[in-house]
Amino acid sequence: MTSTLAQRAGGLRADIDGDRLLRRIARLGRIGLDPETGGITREGFGAADREARAYLMDEARDAGLVPSVDAAGNIVIRPRHTSYGEGRQALMMGSHLDTVVNAGRLDGAYGVLAALEVLQTFEECGIESPYEPVAVAFANEEGALFPQPFWGSMAIAGRLAGLPREPRDHQGRRLREELRLAGGDLDALGSACWPHGSVAAYLELHVEQGPVLERSGRRIGVVDAITGRTVLTLEVRGAAGHSGTSPMKGRRDAMAAAARVVLAAEHIAGERGLCRVATVGRIDPHPNTPNTIAGSVRMTVDLRDTDVWKAAAAEETLRRMLDAIAESTGTEIEVVAETRSDPVSTSEVLRAAIERSADELGLAHEVLPSGAGHDAQMVADIAPIGMIFVPSLGGISHVPEEDTAPEDLVAGARVLFRTALRTIGIGPQDRAQSRPQSRPSNELNTTGS
């Protein structure tokens, strides 16, 4: 086989099988589907997530590939005739299979199936590579059930070593058994880490989850930066009481305090602009009955910005406001930072490869940041990263209506395939230049719930 990139891409006339990709997307989209709402719920390490994982591994085996599960629960798919540890760096591609509650069918799953399609095309066409092509389905990216988002990619990047507490889900159940059912092992998390230098590049294809591409009419997004994210879990503790016999004066209503927290989060991002967005996405009151004052409320606050210093200032301001709310309502508010992910830049070399691949296919492209967090953020600790977006219809995501035109789904996978081929041709000097920018010193921290 000829060795030049142009001959690999042009002489072979290799391309992905778009129909096969769309069939797999449709089949996977039936797992966890609620026929009443049309939404999909595959919370990480839940039953539907396990079913989706089994489907992916079956598809990989049928394609002549070799899937395995690491200690963190990540599914790692490799070619049949190569294996990690032979001294070759990996060309890693992927995303995640898990979803939020009542989600759409594309977030994460599209990137995993496209990576599988690229890997299968490499095998079918006999494309030789100095790197080992690897497709990964990262475990529990969303953190919808177990509040440890980016769990799998953090493990691969070595960020889960020395967890201070054993992770639990939102109801206090331990992760250990659910991880075991997924094929993982909590006691061996360190074995899931990929050393620095083991991954030559990481590519992630994703739906945009926003309106930019649809509004501009361009079909490919070239991501230049991924937003930073801080997830705070709050425990608001007051005093439960009878809703009819407890006078308003003197109440320590945890729900009333939680309502003030919601407004405070909206205030720091909306009126004061201290961070790009702030969201209270989950509220769990106890005892949660109509005739009882809430004695406690567990809730989350999600802060995001592409500037690490702005995000830190927003968090500091919010914490001061929480102290004031607790004092004025007679409650206690405990704050735990479940996740911190710094904003990261993508590789300039990989961005150029994505742009050239889109140009070859006649696809208009646009450089834009990602307002959502992605596994690529974690992998950036150990490898250069590149991200490709395709348009989201209506600019919406994390809801049943999430969708992308079939032709754009195929186009994105074709760009991923060509970018993978171009990455094969990146020389040692280019690889050195494509390392991610160094992060600020405040490393991401995680704790159990």
C-alpha positions as CSV (number, residue, x, y, z in Angstrom):
1,M,0.0,0.0,0.0
2,T,1.3,3.5,-0.8
3,S,2.4,5.5,2.2
4,T,1.4,9.1,1.4
5,L,-1.7,10.6,2.9
6,A,-3.1,11.8,-0.5
7,Q,-2.9,8.3,-1.9
8,R,-4.6,6.9,1.1
9,A,-7.5,9.3,0.9
10,G,-7.7,9.8,-2.8
11,G,-6.3,6.6,-4.4
12,L,-8.4,4.4,-2.2
13,R,-11.4,6.7,-2.6
14,A,-12.2,5.5,0.9
15,D,-15.2,6.9,2.7
16,I,-17.6,6.1,5.6
17,D,-20.8,4.2,5.0
18,G,-23.4,6.9,5.7
19,D,-26.4,4.6,5.6
20,R,-24.8,2.3,8.1
21,L,-24.1,5.2,10.4
22,L,-27.7,6.4,10.2
23,R,-29.1,2.9,10.9
24,R,-27.0,2.6,14.0
25,I,-28.1,6.0,15.2
26,A,-31.7,5.0,14.8
27,R,-31.3,1.7,16.6
28,L,-29.4,3.2,19.5
29,G,-32.0,5.9,19.7
30,R,-34.6,3.3,20.7
31,I,-32.7,2.3,23.8
32,G,-34.1,4.2,26.8
33,L,-36.8,5.8,24.7
34,D,-40.0,7.0,26.4
35,P,-42.8,6.5,23.9
36,E,-44.9,9.2,25.6
37,T,-42.5,12.0,25.6
38,G,-40.2,10.9,22.8
39,G,-37.2,11.5,25.1
40,I,-34.4,9.2,25.9
41,T,-33.1,8.5,29.4
42,R,-29.9,6.6,29.7
43,E,-28.4,7.8,32.9
44,G,-24.8,6.7,33.3
45,F,-24.4,3.2,34.9
46,G,-28.2,2.7,34.8
47,A,-30.1,-0.1,33.2
48,A,-30.7,1.6,29.9
49,D,-27.1,2.7,29.7
50,R,-26.0,-0.9,30.2
51,E,-28.2,-1.9,27.3
52,A,-26.8,0.8,25.1
53,R,-23.3,-0.3,26.0
54,A,-24.1,-3.9,25.1
55,Y,-25.5,-2.8,21.7
56,L,-22.3,-0.8,20.9
57,M,-20.0,-3.8,21.8
58,D,-22.1,-6.2,19.7
59,E,-21.9,-3.8,16.7
60,A,-18.1,-3.5,17.2
61,R,-17.7,-7.3,17.3
62,D,-19.9,-7.7,14.2
63,A,-17.6,-5.2,12.5
64,G,-14.6,-7.4,13.2
65,L,-13.3,-5.1,15.9
66,V,-12.4,-5.8,19.5
67,P,-14.3,-4.0,22.3
68,S,-13.2,-4.1,26.0
69,V,-14.2,-2.3,29.2
70,D,-11.6,-0.6,31.5
71,A,-11.8,-0.3,35.2
72,A,-13.7,3.1,35.0
73,G,-16.4,1.5,32.7
74,N,-15.1,3.1,29.5
75,I,-15.7,1.0,26.3
76,V,-12.5,0.9,24.3
77,I,-12.7,-0.5,20.7
78,R,-9.6,-1.5,18.8
79,P,-8.7,-3.1,15.5
80,R,-8.5,-6.9,15.7
81,H,-4.8,-7.3,14.7
82,T,-3.3,-4.6,16.9
83,S,-3.2,-4.1,20.6
84,Y,-2.3,-1.3,23.0
85,G,1.1,-1.6,24.5
86,E,3.0,-2.4,21.3
87,G,4.7,1.0,21.5
88,R,2.4,2.8,19.0
89,Q,0.5,5.9,20.1
90,A,-3.2,5.9,19.8
91,L,-5.4,8.0,17.5
92,M,-8.4,8.2,19.8
93,M,-11.9,9.2,18.7
94,G,-15.2,9.0,20.7
95,S,-17.7,10.6,23.0
96,H,-20.3,9.1,25.4
97,L,-23.5,7.0,25.4
98,D,-25.2,8.2,28.6
99,T,-27.8,11.0,28.6
100,V,-29.6,13.4,30.9
101,V,-33.2,12.6,31.8
102,N,-35.6,12.9,28.8
103,A,-32.9,13.8,26.4
104,G,-32.4,13.7,22.6
105,R,-30.8,10.9,20.6
106,L,-27.6,12.5,19.4
107,D,-25.7,14.2,22.2
108,G,-22.7,12.0,22.7
109,A,-24.1,8.9,21.0
110,Y,-23.5,10.4,17.5
111,G,-19.8,10.9,18.2
112,V,-19.4,7.4,19.5
113,L,-21.1,5.8,16.5
114,A,-19.2,8.0,14.1
115,A,-15.9,6.9,15.7
116,L,-17.0,3.3,15.4
117,E,-17.8,4.0,11.7
118,V,-14.4,5.5,11.1
119,L,-12.6,2.7,12.8
120,Q,-14.6,0.1,10.8
121,T,-13.8,1.9,7.5
122,F,-10.1,1.9,8.4
123,E,-10.3,-1.9,8.8
124,E,-12.4,-2.5,5.7
125,C,-10.1,-0.5,3.5
126,G,-6.9,-1.8,5.0
127,I,-5.7,1.7,5.8
128,E,-2.3,1.5,7.5
129,S,-1.5,3.9,10.2
130,P,1.6,4.7,12.4
131,Y,-0.9,5.1,15.2
132,E,-3.4,2.6,16.6
133,P,-6.9,3.9,15.8
134,V,-9.1,3.6,18.9
135,A,-12.8,4.4,19.5
136,V,-13.9,5.2,23.0
137,A,-17.3,5.5,24.7
138,F,-16.6,7.4,27.8
139,A,-18.6,6.4,30.9
140,N,-21.0,8.8,32.7
141,E,-20.1,12.0,30.9
142,E,-23.4,13.7,31.9
143,G,-23.4,12.8,35.7
144,A,-27.2,12.5,35.6
145,L,-27.5,9.7,38.1
146,F,-24.0,9.7,39.7
147,P,-23.0,13.3,40.2
148,Q,-19.5,12.7,38.8
149,P,-19.7,14.1,35.2
150,F,-16.8,13.3,32.9
151,W,-16.1,10.2,35.0
152,G,-14.7,8.0,32.2
153,S,-12.6,10.7,30.6
154,M,-11.3,11.9,33.9
155,A,-10.2,8.3,34.7
156,I,-8.3,8.1,31.3
157,A,-6.6,11.4,32.1
158,G,-5.6,10.2,35.6
159,R,-7.9,12.6,37.5
160,L,-9.8,10.1,39.6
161,A,-6.9,8.9,41.6
162,G,-7.3,9.2,45.3
163,L,-11.1,10.0,45.5
164,P,-11.7,11.3,49.0
165,R,-15.0,9.4,49.3
166,E,-16.6,6.5,47.5
167,P,-19.0,8.0,44.9
168,R,-22.7,7.8,45.5
169,D,-25.7,8.7,43.3
170,H,-28.3,11.4,44.1
171,Q,-30.1,9.0,46.4
172,G,-27.0,8.1,48.3
173,R,-26.5,4.7,46.6
174,R,-22.9,3.6,46.1
175,L,-21.4,3.5,42.7
176,R,-19.3,0.4,43.3
177,E,-22.0,-2.2,42.3
178,E,-23.3,-0.3,39.3
179,L,-19.8,0.1,38.0
180,R,-19.2,-3.6,38.5
181,L,-22.4,-4.3,36.4
182,A,-20.9,-2.1,33.6
183,G,-17.7,-4.2,33.7
184,G,-15.6,-1.7,35.7
185,D,-13.8,-2.0,39.0
186,L,-13.7,0.8,41.5
187,D,-10.6,-0.6,43.2
188,A,-8.6,-0.6,40.0
189,L,-9.4,2.9,38.7
190,G,-5.7,3.7,38.2
191,S,-5.4,1.0,35.5
192,A,-7.8,3.1,33.3
193,C,-5.3,5.9,33.1
194,W,-3.5,6.5,29.7
195,P,0.0,7.9,30.3
196,H,1.1,11.2,28.8
197,G,2.4,10.5,25.2
198,S,0.3,7.4,24.7
199,V,-2.3,9.3,22.7
200,A,-1.1,11.2,19.6
201,A,-4.4,13.0,19.2
202,Y,-8.1,12.9,20.3
203,L,-10.9,13.8,17.9
204,E,-14.5,14.2,19.0
205,L,-17.5,14.8,16.7
206,H,-20.6,16.3,18.3
207,V,-23.8,18.1,17.5
208,E,-23.4,21.8,18.3
209,Q,-26.2,22.0,20.9
210,G,-26.5,25.6,19.9
211,P,-27.8,27.9,17.1
212,V,-24.6,29.3,15.5
213,L,-24.2,26.9,12.6
214,E,-27.9,26.8,11.7
215,R,-28.1,30.5,11.7
216,S,-25.0,31.0,9.6
217,G,-25.9,28.2,7.1
218,R,-22.5,26.5,7.6
219,R,-22.4,22.8,8.0
220,I,-19.2,22.2,9.9
221,G,-18.1,23.8,13.1
222,V,-14.4,23.9,14.0
223,V,-14.2,24.2,17.8
224,D,-11.4,26.5,19.1
225,A,-12.2,26.4,22.8
226,I,-14.4,24.5,25.3
227,T,-16.0,26.3,28.2
228,G,-15.0,25.8,31.8
229,R,-17.5,24.4,34.2
230,T,-18.0,24.4,37.9
231,V,-20.7,22.2,39.4
232,L,-21.6,23.0,43.0
233,T,-23.8,20.7,45.1
234,L,-25.7,22.5,47.8
235,E,-27.3,21.1,50.9
236,V,-29.8,23.6,52.4
237,R,-30.8,22.6,55.9
238,G,-33.7,24.2,57.7
239,A,-36.5,22.8,59.9
240,A,-39.5,20.7,58.7
241,G,-42.9,21.6,60.1
242,H,-46.6,21.5,59.5
243,S,-47.5,23.9,56.6
244,G,-50.8,24.9,58.3
245,T,-49.8,25.3,62.0
246,S,-46.3,26.8,61.6
247,P,-46.5,30.7,61.7
248,M,-44.6,32.4,58.9
249,K,-42.5,34.3,61.4
250,G,-39.8,32.0,62.8
251,R,-39.9,29.4,60.0
252,R,-36.6,28.0,58.7
253,D,-38.0,27.0,55.3
254,A,-35.3,25.2,53.3
255,M,-37.3,25.6,50.1
256,A,-37.7,29.3,50.5
257,A,-33.9,29.6,50.9
258,A,-33.4,27.4,47.9
259,A,-35.7,29.7,45.8
260,R,-33.4,32.6,46.8
261,V,-30.4,30.5,45.6
262,V,-32.0,30.1,42.2
263,L,-32.4,33.8,41.9
264,A,-28.9,34.5,43.1
265,A,-27.4,32.2,40.4
266,E,-29.5,33.9,37.8
267,H,-28.4,37.3,39.1
268,I,-24.7,36.7,38.9
269,A,-24.8,35.6,35.3
270,G,-27.7,37.7,34.0
271,E,-27.7,41.1,35.7
272,R,-24.1,41.2,36.7
273,G,-22.5,39.2,33.9
274,L,-19.9,37.6,36.2
275,C,-19.9,34.4,34.2
276,R,-21.4,33.4,30.8
277,V,-24.2,31.3,32.2
278,A,-25.4,30.0,35.6
279,T,-28.0,27.3,36.0
280,V,-29.8,25.5,38.8
281,G,-30.7,22.2,37.1
282,R,-31.7,20.0,40.0
283,I,-33.7,20.5,43.2
284,D,-34.5,17.7,45.6
285,P,-36.6,18.8,48.6
286,H,-37.2,16.7,51.7
287,P,-39.8,15.5,52.7
288,N,-41.3,16.8,49.4
289,T,-45.0,16.7,50.5
290,P,-47.6,19.3,49.9
291,N,-48.5,20.0,53.6
292,T,-44.9,20.0,55.1
293,I,-42.3,22.8,55.2
294,A,-39.2,21.5,53.5
295,G,-36.6,20.6,56.1
296,S,-33.8,20.2,53.6
297,V,-33.1,20.8,49.9
298,R,-30.3,19.3,47.8
299,M,-29.6,21.2,44.7
300,T,-27.0,22.0,42.0
301,V,-25.6,25.2,40.6
302,D,-23.7,25.0,37.3
303,L,-21.4,27.9,36.4
304,R,-19.7,28.2,33.0
305,D,-17.3,30.5,31.3
306,T,-14.4,30.3,28.9
307,D,-12.3,32.6,31.2
308,V,-11.1,30.7,34.2
309,W,-10.7,33.9,36.3
310,K,-14.2,35.1,35.6
311,A,-15.6,31.7,36.6
312,A,-13.6,31.8,39.9
313,A,-14.8,35.3,40.6
314,A,-18.4,34.3,39.9
315,E,-18.1,31.3,42.3
316,E,-16.7,33.5,45.0
317,T,-19.5,36.0,44.7
318,L,-22.1,33.3,44.7
319,R,-20.6,31.8,47.9
320,R,-20.9,35.2,49.6
321,M,-24.5,35.5,48.5
322,L,-25.2,32.0,49.9
323,D,-23.9,33.0,53.3
324,A,-26.2,36.0,53.3
325,I,-29.2,33.8,52.3
326,A,-28.5,31.3,55.0
327,E,-28.3,34.1,57.6
328,S,-31.5,35.8,56.5
329,T,-33.5,32.6,56.3
330,G,-32.1,30.9,59.5
331,T,-30.9,28.0,57.4
332,E,-27.5,26.3,56.9
333,I,-26.1,26.0,53.3
334,E,-23.3,23.5,52.8
335,V,-21.5,23.8,49.5
336,V,-19.4,21.0,47.8
337,A,-17.6,21.5,44.5
338,E,-18.5,18.3,42.7
339,T,-16.6,19.2,39.5
340,R,-14.3,21.8,38.2
341,S,-13.2,21.7,34.6
342,D,-11.0,24.5,33.3
343,P,-11.6,26.0,29.8
344,V,-9.3,24.5,27.2
345,S,-8.2,25.4,23.7
346,T,-8.1,22.9,20.9
347,S,-5.0,22.1,18.9
348,E,-4.3,24.6,16.1
349,V,-2.9,21.8,14.0
350,L,-6.0,19.6,14.4
351,R,-8.2,22.7,13.7
352,A,-6.4,23.2,10.4
353,A,-6.8,19.5,9.5
354,I,-10.6,19.7,10.2
355,E,-10.8,22.8,8.0
356,R,-8.9,21.3,5.1
357,S,-11.0,18.1,5.3
358,A,-14.2,20.2,5.2
359,D,-12.9,22.2,2.2
360,E,-12.1,19.0,0.3
361,L,-15.7,17.9,0.8
362,G,-17.1,21.3,-0.2
363,L,-18.6,21.9,3.2
364,A,-18.7,25.5,4.5
365,H,-17.2,25.7,8.0
366,E,-17.0,28.2,10.9
367,V,-14.7,28.5,13.9
368,L,-16.6,28.7,17.1
369,P,-16.3,27.9,20.9
370,S,-18.3,25.2,22.7
371,G,-20.6,26.4,25.4
372,A,-21.1,22.8,26.6
373,G,-18.5,20.7,28.3
374,H,-17.1,17.6,26.6
375,D,-14.9,14.6,27.3
376,A,-12.3,16.3,25.1
377,Q,-11.7,18.7,28.0
378,M,-10.4,15.9,30.2
379,V,-8.4,14.2,27.4
380,A,-6.7,17.5,26.8
381,D,-4.6,16.7,29.9
382,I,-2.8,13.9,28.0
383,A,-3.1,14.7,24.3
384,P,-3.9,17.4,21.6
385,I,-7.6,17.6,21.0
386,G,-9.8,18.5,18.0
387,M,-13.6,18.9,18.0
388,I,-16.0,19.0,15.0
389,F,-19.6,20.3,15.3
390,V,-22.6,19.7,13.0
391,P,-25.7,21.9,13.1
392,S,-28.4,21.4,15.7
393,L,-31.9,22.0,14.4
394,G,-33.4,24.9,16.3
395,G,-30.2,25.1,18.3
396,I,-31.6,22.9,21.0
397,S,-30.2,19.9,22.9
398,H,-30.8,17.8,26.1
399,V,-34.5,17.6,25.1
400,P,-36.5,15.1,23.0
401,E,-36.7,17.6,20.1
402,E,-32.9,17.5,19.7
403,D,-32.1,16.7,16.1
404,T,-29.7,17.2,13.1
405,A,-30.4,16.7,9.4
406,P,-29.3,13.2,8.3
407,E,-27.1,14.7,5.6
408,D,-25.3,16.8,8.2
409,L,-24.8,13.7,10.4
410,V,-23.1,11.9,7.5
411,A,-21.1,15.0,6.5
412,G,-19.7,15.3,10.0
413,A,-18.6,11.7,10.0
414,R,-17.0,12.2,6.6
415,V,-15.0,15.1,8.0
416,L,-14.0,13.1,11.0
417,F,-12.8,10.3,8.7
418,R,-10.7,12.7,6.6
419,T,-9.4,14.4,9.6
420,A,-8.3,11.1,11.0
421,L,-6.5,10.4,7.8
422,R,-4.8,13.8,7.9
423,T,-3.8,13.2,11.5
424,I,-1.9,10.1,10.4
425,G,0.3,12.4,8.3
426,I,1.1,14.9,11.1
427,G,4.9,14.8,11.7
428,P,6.6,14.8,15.1
429,Q,7.3,18.6,14.9
430,D,3.6,19.3,14.2
431,R,2.5,17.0,17.0
432,A,4.7,19.0,19.4
433,Q,3.1,22.2,18.3
434,S,-0.4,20.8,18.7
435,R,-0.2,20.1,22.4
436,P,-3.0,21.8,24.3
437,Q,-2.3,25.1,26.1
438,S,-1.3,24.8,29.7
439,R,-4.1,25.1,32.2
440,P,-4.1,27.6,35.1
441,S,-2.9,26.1,38.4
442,N,-6.3,25.4,39.8
443,E,-6.7,21.7,38.9
444,L,-10.1,20.1,38.6
445,N,-11.2,18.6,41.9
446,T,-13.9,16.0,42.5
447,T,-15.5,14.6,45.5
448,G,-18.2,12.0,46.1
449,S,-21.7,13.2,46.9
